[in-house]
Amino acid sequence: MSKWENTIVTALIVLGPVGILYGWFFCATRVRREGSSWRNRISVFSLSLVSLVAASWPIMLGLMPHADWGTGAGVGHQMDWVEAWHKPVLRTLLSGMIVGLLGRGRLIIPIVMGGVGIGLFWVVSTMP
C-alpha cells in the first residue's frame, strides 16, 4: 500500500467508532424525546447491528485457538477460525449499513462511516 492509501484506511478506521458513538449519542438524546417512529426504530436497529459486530471482535480474539507462529503448529487452524468469522461479520455489517439507509437522514453517514471503519478494522487486524 502506498502512503496515501494507508492514511485513508487509517482515517476510516479511526472515524468508524466516532460515527457509531455519534449515532448512539443522537439516539439517546433526540430519538428518545421524539418518540418511536419507524425511521427511528430502523436507525436504532442498524446501529445495534454495527455495534454488535464491533463487540464481537474481542470475543473472537478471546476464543481463538492458540498457534505457535515460530514452528507453524496450529497456524492453519487459527487462520481457518478467523476466516470463519469474516463472512458472517461482514454480512452483518453490510446488512446494518443497507438498513441504515432507510433510517433517519441525519444518521445515514455516521452508520455507513461506522460500518466501513469497523469492517476495515476487522479485516486489517486479523490479517496474518
Secondary structure as GFF3:
##gff-version 3
##sequence-region A 1 128
A	DSSP	alpha_helix	3	26	.	.	.	ID=ss1
A	DSSP	pi_helix	27	31	.	.	.	ID=ss2
A	DSSP	alpha_helix	32	34	.	.	.	ID=ss3
A	DSSP	alpha_helix	38	63	.	.	.	ID=ss4
A	DSSP	alpha_helix	75	100	.	.	.	ID=ss5
A	DSSP	alpha_helix	105	125	.	.	.	ID=ss6
###
